[in-house]
Amino acid sequence: MIELQHISKWFNIGNRPNFILKDINLKIAEGEFISVMGPSGSGKSTLLNIIGMLDTPSEGSYNFLGQSVYDLKEKKSINLSNNIRLVKPQTPCWAANGKEIYFAAGEFPSTGIYKLNLTSGNIDSISTSAGLRYAPASSPDGKRIAYRCRIVRSENDIQRGIAVYDLETNVEKFITSIGEYCTWSPDGKQLAFHWPDSSDFCIYTVNRDGSGLKRIAFTRGSDNELPTWSPDGKKIFFQTNRRRGNWEIWSMNVDGSDQKLVLADN
């Protein structure tokens, strides 16, 4: 049913390849159950993404049901891939066109970003190389996705924060070293997100290129989380437990001024 021959996957650091998978050979018969085991960062999720036809290897061959996956026409490949289910899909968001959703899937700490066409049911991989990615947010113009990302390249080389993926160039770029659950401003020029400062969650804004990082909501001993922009881009709404420890909805100006209670328990 499934046969992998000499599968390798790598990305280049400088002029040298950094292998995620190297010369993997595997046969799985119909009805056979197997487990994929290994330490964090060993390439388990990358291997499963390749088997699920959501990612492609750098080299090697893959036969599924007796057919070479990479010789199939796109539609046939998609039909075959529908027989394989993603692991733990989560944190969906709408695409700007309103016809697709982006979401994360995988086993922590290795999750990737995918796109689901709601009409056809087709699933495409967006960013699935080794690392942790979740909570995607589509830019208003539909050209970029922002999400929480953590990549461990070595014990001394760990990159984390908000990453922006350019859907036209297929380039992923970190714009912060902190943050999760980001949302775009209506003009697509800024993002808002939350992240703990010591033990208390705060709300930040940052420009799309990573400049202008600013903490705009912070209260000692309580949390401010899950910011969302008003349609005109002038206000940010968020949840906080700054009063009596109960969650409430508040609003503020984009610079953090004029913070006001909007909705509380009756």
Secondary structure per residue as TSV (DSSP state, phi and psi in degrees):
chain	resnum	aa	ss	phi	psi
A	1	M	-	360.0	-52.4
A	2	I	E	-122.9	128.2
A	3	E	E	-139.7	118.6
A	4	L	E	-107.1	134.8
A	5	Q	E	-128.8	116.8
A	6	H	E	53.5	46.6
A	7	I	E	-79.4	127.7
A	8	S	E	-132.9	148.0
A	9	K	E	-139.3	130.4
A	10	W	E	-148.7	162.7
A	11	F	E	-131.0	153.6
A	12	N	E	-89.4	134.1
A	13	I	E	-116.5	106.9
A	14	G	T	69.2	-126.7
A	15	N	T	-104.1	11.5
A	16	R	E	-117.1	134.9
A	17	P	E	-75.5	136.6
A	18	N	E	-106.6	109.3
A	19	F	E	-78.5	129.6
A	20	I	E	-92.6	-42.3
A	21	L	E	-130.2	144.7
A	22	K	E	-140.5	114.9
A	23	D	E	52.6	58.4
A	24	I	E	-88.9	128.4
A	25	N	E	-122.4	129.5
A	26	L	E	-154.1	137.0
A	27	K	E	-126.9	131.6
A	28	I	E	-127.8	117.9
A	29	A	-	-79.7	158.9
A	30	E	T	-60.7	130.4
A	31	G	T	85.0	-4.2
A	32	E	-	-85.1	140.4
A	33	F	-	-110.0	133.9
A	34	I	-	-133.1	162.6
A	35	S	-	-119.9	140.8
A	36	V	-	-107.4	116.7
A	37	M	-	-124.0	150.2
A	38	G	-	165.5	164.2
A	39	P	-	-70.4	166.4
A	40	S	T	-57.3	133.5
A	41	G	T	85.7	6.3
A	42	S	S	-84.6	-6.2
A	43	G	S	103.5	14.2
A	44	K	H	-60.3	-50.6
A	45	S	H	-66.9	-36.6
A	46	T	H	-62.0	-43.1
A	47	L	H	-61.9	-44.3
A	48	L	H	-66.1	-35.4
A	49	N	H	-65.6	-37.7
A	50	I	H	-67.3	-44.4
A	51	I	H	-62.0	-37.8
A	52	G	T	-79.2	4.0
A	53	M	T	62.3	28.4
A	54	L	S	-102.8	-4.8
A	55	D	S	-149.3	161.2
A	56	T	-	-121.0	147.0
A	57	P	-	-78.1	163.7
A	58	S	S	-73.5	-32.1
A	59	E	E	-157.7	164.0
A	60	G	E	112.1	175.6
A	61	S	E	-125.8	153.3
A	62	Y	E	-139.2	117.2
A	63	N	E	-108.9	131.2
A	64	F	E	-127.4	123.1
A	65	L	T	54.2	37.7
A	66	G	T	80.5	5.9
A	67	Q	E	-120.7	143.9
A	68	S	E	-73.2	119.3
A	69	V	G	-58.5	-37.0
A	70	Y	G	-84.8	-5.2
A	71	D	G	-97.2	-7.2
A	72	L	S	-77.2	150.2
A	73	K	-	-67.8	155.7
A	74	E	H	-55.0	-45.2
A	75	K	H	-63.4	-42.2
A	76	K	H	-65.5	-39.7
A	77	S	H	-62.1	-40.8
A	78	I	H	-65.0	-41.6
A	79	N	H	-61.3	-39.6
A	80	L	H	-67.4	-41.6
A	81	S	H	-66.3	-21.0
A	82	N	T	-66.8	-15.3
A	83	N	T	-78.0	-9.0
A	84	I	S	-117.3	127.2
A	85	R	-	-98.7	144.0
A	86	L	-	-70.9	154.7
A	87	V	S	-93.0	121.2
A	88	K	S	50.7	62.4
A	89	P	-	-62.4	143.5
A	90	Q	E	-160.0	171.1
A	91	T	E	42.0	63.2
A	92	P	E	-77.4	157.2
A	93	C	E	-147.7	155.2
A	94	W	E	-73.2	142.0
A	95	A	-	-76.4	160.3
A	96	A	T	-63.5	-26.8
A	97	N	T	-80.2	-7.5
A	98	G	S	71.7	7.8
A	99	K	S	-112.5	-6.0
A	100	E	E	-139.2	160.8
A	101	I	E	-127.1	147.3
A	102	Y	E	-100.5	148.8
A	103	F	E	-158.1	165.9
A	104	A	E	-103.0	154.5
A	105	A	E	-155.3	150.1
A	106	G	E	137.8	179.3
A	107	E	E	-100.6	124.6
A	108	F	T	-54.5	133.9
A	109	P	T	-100.8	29.9
A	110	S	E	-123.2	100.0
A	111	T	E	-131.8	148.1
A	112	G	E	-121.6	174.9
A	113	I	E	-107.7	134.6
A	114	Y	E	-132.9	165.5
A	115	K	E	-127.0	130.6
A	116	L	E	-111.7	122.9
A	117	N	E	-81.6	117.2
A	118	L	T	-73.8	-16.4
A	119	T	T	-86.3	-50.1
A	120	S	T	-90.5	-22.6
A	121	G	-	82.5	3.3
A	122	N	-	-71.6	142.5
A	123	I	E	-117.9	129.8
A	124	D	E	-117.2	142.2
A	125	S	E	-81.6	139.7
A	126	I	E	-109.1	-60.5
A	127	S	E	-139.1	103.4
A	128	T	-	-131.5	13.6
A	129	S	S	-68.2	170.7
A	130	A	S	-53.2	132.1
A	131	G	S	143.9	178.0
A	132	L	E	-108.4	122.4
A	133	R	E	-137.9	133.0
A	134	Y	E	-159.4	170.9
A	135	A	E	56.7	60.3
A	136	P	E	-71.8	155.1
A	137	A	E	-140.1	125.3
A	138	S	E	-84.8	135.3
A	139	S	-	-68.2	154.7
A	140	P	T	-58.4	-30.9
A	141	D	T	-87.5	-2.0
A	142	G	S	75.4	10.7
A	143	K	S	-94.7	-14.1
A	144	R	E	-140.6	157.1
A	145	I	E	-128.1	136.7
A	146	A	E	-113.9	147.0
A	147	Y	E	-163.7	164.5
A	148	R	E	-72.2	134.4
A	149	C	E	-141.9	141.0
A	150	R	E	-142.2	121.5
A	151	I	E	-124.0	125.0
A	152	V	E	-105.7	107.0
A	153	R	E	-91.5	-31.1
A	154	S	E	-162.3	175.9
A	155	E	T	-58.7	-32.8
A	156	N	T	-104.5	7.0
A	157	D	E	-132.0	85.7
A	158	I	E	-121.3	122.6
A	159	Q	E	-113.2	137.0
A	160	R	E	-150.8	158.6
A	161	G	E	138.7	-156.5
A	162	I	E	-89.0	127.5
A	163	A	E	-113.6	146.9
A	164	V	E	-115.5	126.9
A	165	Y	E	-106.1	121.7
A	166	D	E	-85.2	114.9
A	167	L	T	-73.5	-15.8
A	168	E	T	-87.2	-35.9
A	169	T	T	-103.7	-10.0
A	170	N	T	58.5	37.8
A	171	V	E	-110.8	130.0
A	172	E	E	-101.7	131.5
A	173	K	E	-135.7	127.3
A	174	F	E	-73.3	134.2
A	175	I	-	-114.3	-13.5
A	176	T	-	-142.7	170.0
A	177	S	S	-108.1	5.7
A	178	I	S	-137.6	167.9
A	179	G	-	112.1	151.7
A	180	E	E	-158.6	165.4
A	181	Y	E	50.6	61.5
A	182	C	E	-87.5	156.9
A	183	T	E	-136.0	147.3
A	184	W	E	-88.1	146.2
A	185	S	-	-70.6	155.2
A	186	P	T	-58.6	-27.7
A	187	D	T	-88.1	-2.7
A	188	G	S	75.4	11.3
A	189	K	S	-94.9	-18.6
A	190	Q	E	-135.9	163.1
A	191	L	E	-129.3	148.2
A	192	A	E	-117.2	146.7
A	193	F	E	-159.0	170.4
A	194	H	E	-117.2	158.0
A	195	W	E	-168.2	144.5
A	196	P	E	-74.4	136.1
A	197	D	E	-104.1	104.9
A	198	S	T	65.7	-108.7
A	199	S	T	-110.1	-6.2
A	200	D	E	-107.0	128.9
A	201	F	E	-73.8	135.6
A	202	C	E	-123.7	164.5
A	203	I	E	-111.6	136.0
A	204	Y	E	-126.0	158.3
A	205	T	E	-125.3	154.8
A	206	V	E	-152.0	147.6
A	207	N	E	-71.7	158.0
A	208	R	T	-58.2	-29.9
A	209	D	T	-88.5	1.9
A	210	G	S	96.8	-5.0
A	211	S	-	-85.6	165.0
A	212	G	-	69.4	30.9
A	213	L	-	-62.7	130.3
A	214	K	E	-145.7	132.2
A	215	R	E	-84.9	123.7
A	216	I	E	-116.5	-12.7
A	217	A	E	-143.3	120.8
A	218	F	-	-153.3	130.0
A	219	T	-	-137.2	125.5
A	220	R	T	-63.5	129.2
A	221	G	T	84.9	6.3
A	222	S	S	-147.5	173.2
A	223	D	-	-116.5	147.0
A	224	N	E	-126.3	122.0
A	225	E	E	-142.0	167.7
A	226	L	E	50.2	63.2
A	227	P	E	-71.1	147.8
A	228	T	E	-143.4	142.5
A	229	W	E	-88.1	148.3
A	230	S	-	-74.4	155.8
A	231	P	T	-58.0	-28.4
A	232	D	T	-88.0	-3.4
A	233	G	S	76.3	10.7
A	234	K	S	-96.1	-20.6
A	235	K	E	-126.8	154.3
A	236	I	E	-124.8	128.7
A	237	F	E	-102.5	148.8
A	238	F	E	-158.7	165.9
A	239	Q	E	-103.7	146.0
A	240	T	E	-150.5	152.3
A	241	N	-	-116.7	33.9
A	242	R	T	-69.9	-19.6
A	243	R	T	-110.8	117.7
A	244	R	T	61.0	9.8
A	245	G	T	78.4	0.9
A	246	N	-	-91.4	144.4
A	247	W	-	-72.1	134.6
A	248	E	E	-138.4	162.4
A	249	I	E	-103.4	128.5
A	250	W	E	-123.9	165.8
A	251	S	E	-130.7	160.9
A	252	M	E	-158.0	162.1
A	253	N	E	-69.6	163.2
A	254	V	T	-62.4	-25.6
A	255	D	T	-86.8	2.3
A	256	G	S	94.0	-5.8
A	257	S	-	-80.8	165.3
A	258	D	S	56.0	53.5
A	259	Q	-	-78.8	125.3
A	260	K	E	-134.6	146.8
A	261	L	E	-71.0	133.0
A	262	V	E	-109.1	-45.6
A	263	L	E	-148.9	131.6
A	264	A	-	-135.2	172.3
A	265	D	-	-59.5	145.6
A	266	N	-	-71.0	360.0
